[in-house]
Amino acid sequence: MDTSQIPDRQQELLAEFEKRKKARAIIVPTDDTEVKARLRELKEPICLFGEGPADRRERLRLHLADLAERGVRIEKQEVEGEASQPLDEDTVWYHEGLPDLLAARYWIAEYSIPRAQERLVRAREEVLKPGAEKAAKKQELHKKLRQITNTCSQVGDDRPISYCQFSPDSKMLATASWSGLCKLWSVPDCEPIRVLRGHNEKAGAIVFHPQATLSLSPTVLNMASCAADGSVCLWNLESDTPIANLEGHLQRVSRINYHPAGKFLATACFDCSWRLWDLETLTEVLHQEGHSRSVFNVAFHPDGSLAGSCGFDGAGRVWDLRSGKCIMLLDGHLKNVLALDFSPNGYHIATGSADNTVNIWDLRRRKCIYTIPAHNNLVSHIKFQGGTGDFILTSSYDNTAKVWAHPGWTPLKTLAGHESKVMCIDLSPNQDYIATSSYDRTFKLWQREVAPT
């Protein structure tokens, strides 16, 4: 190889990298019809062989970046007699909302502001505590976490167990399986309680209402689950069949999550969007676009004011539910982003990716503040400790789950024992148990090993 060519080759690569970086900052329509219209205006083919909507949108973005680099002035053609207007990179596309959405935004604002005030009061009280007291408390917590061991292992289904979650009272564990079945198990003895039959395809997740098993009646809506056929089933705690369904998804629904108030349910769909449902009326109040590829996960801020979404476009987004704006782009992973969770402190977000890393983001500084080289395979799920957020749980397809200090991001414990990919991890609300579910068709309970007296 001619060494004189190396500098030129490096310059070409840097120029290409800079071009793609600028291209990602260009805002293009998310609707495929609008994308085709823009390509037609630019005298480009509106469809290439084997090209999907996401690929077409990316081609438009790169073409606009190339034109901008060459200094070509881009103008829209006249439509219905309107004067042509130059493309504005800062343009934000809005879709007309329904009155139900406006009412939901007002309701969320009224709900979240008092919770934010309470969180800030707790934070100020925590700052005033002596440093020695906080250090001793954290040291004791880390000591307990290093003593965690596997106390129960149960074969949960004939197919991989894709999801697990504890009930709010920490006395039950719900699991979802690729067989389409969801099951309830007692904690800590892992005995079956009920089999929930309602899905015909792979079940992706099952979640409890924030007040289920606490203040809600067992006869009303207590749980929700989703599956690969786009079905979303709603359950009570007494029946083994759904009490209702949320209809409207045409593609796979991979994850769902309850709003902290329990009034709304978010669904992440493979149609490049996520949706917000009012569970009192069983209606869709928000159909949120913004991702260029499938949306895999969605989570809520502990105050209920924000939502986070992530997916196969390699990025996450933070949405203000009170205004509808995307307030922060979580762009830093190299591959699909599969997991996302908000810290109870209100300003940290953790994202997990197929690039084997976990990124920690600061909402106040609007940037990634730390990258944890967490696992040897993709990170499938992330869970912050509830209440104080003093540690993070991660699960991975490298057959392990791990416990990380927060802040500091140091590894405290590796939970090894599954024979295949660990697909989900959860922490019980009373913080006595950790549950992991796996591709090996088992779920395991982990707790602190107590020395015999």
Phi, psi and omega in degrees: 000135180286116183295338180291343180277345186298310180302318179297319180296320178296319179297321178297316180295318179295321179295320178294319178297317180293324179296315180293326178296317178293325181296324182292339179275349180278129179272126177236158181299150176266340179283130186295328179295319178293323178298314179297321179297319179293321178296321179294321178297326181272008179061039176249153176302134182281345179205135175252159182301127178077010184269132176262176181302319181293320178294322180294319179296320179292324178295319177297317180300313181294323180293319177296322178295321180294319178295320180296323180294327180274000177076022180279129179281124184256125178229144175285147176288158180293134179238119178054041174083356181284146178293143179292145182234140178294148178293125180256119183294341181267004181295136175247129180271131177241146172249144182296130180263160179272162176303328178297324179292318178299316179297321179294321180294318177298317182297316180296321179297315180293330179283320190279328185297312177298324178294322177296319179297318178296320179297319180292325176297315178297321180295320179293321178296323180293323180296326183283348179291146179300142180300323181296321179295316180293321180295319180294320180295318180291322179296321178294320178297314180297325178296318179294320182294327179287349179262008181292138178217162180284124182248345181204138176225131186223134172287117189263340184190175176277347181238168179304144179263111190275339188205151174212147177206139176282151172286157181302334178270003176066016182256355178223154173233130176257137178233148175239141187231159177291351174285349184095353181270143169245144185225151175249136183231148176280151178237130014257005187274354174059039176268142181293138177253311184202146174253126183258117184248115181199344182253145178256353179234184182303124176281131184264329183195155170220132185227150178266146168300141183304335180251008177297142182067000178249288183245347182278146173290142179293348182271349181259181182300120181236339184216161174218148179219161181222165183212174186289343179272007179089002181279144174231116183254143178247137189230153164256186184264007184243337185253152176261010174235154183295146175270345178193167177226148173259114186252141179149342179277131179259349179230181185303136170254113189270322182217152174224160180203140176279139167296146182307333179282340182083355182280332185238155175230132177257140179234132178261125189238154180279009174268022177072025180216167168230156188230153178242127184244139172272115186280348176282326180251352182058041180238153177277122180257343181212129172242097191263116173266178178143335177268149180269347176226185185304138175270127186257327186215155178213142181216161181246146171295146182300334176284340183089004184273333185237157172230147177240139178228152179210161184190203189279001174274005175079015183219160172243161179223142177250127185246137172273111183290343181277335181241339182088001183275147169277112188264348180201134175260124180264081187248103181193347178275157182265343182224191182308139175260119190250342186223147181203139176206147177265143175281148175299341179290346174092350183230358175251141175232139175245135176235141178240145191225167173288355174273012174075009184245163171240125177258137175254124184246146178249116180294330182288320181268350176059044178200167176282128183255345179198144174240121180263119172286080200282316190220176178262004176210182187300148178271116188269333183202151179225141178217122172281147171298134179287153177091290184245341179067036184281350175207164181237141174253137176228146174237156188210161175281006173272016176076012181230163168235155184222154176246130184237141175290149177218117359277183184108322173060029178270145180287132180255325183200140173252124180264098182249138180168336177285149181268354180211192187305135173270117190264340182201157177215145179212155178244132180293146181303329176278358175065023176270334187229151169239137177242141175230142176238151193219163173294342180281009175076012179243159165235151183231146172254138180235139174207171183291133179285123181258126181291138180296144180266000000 
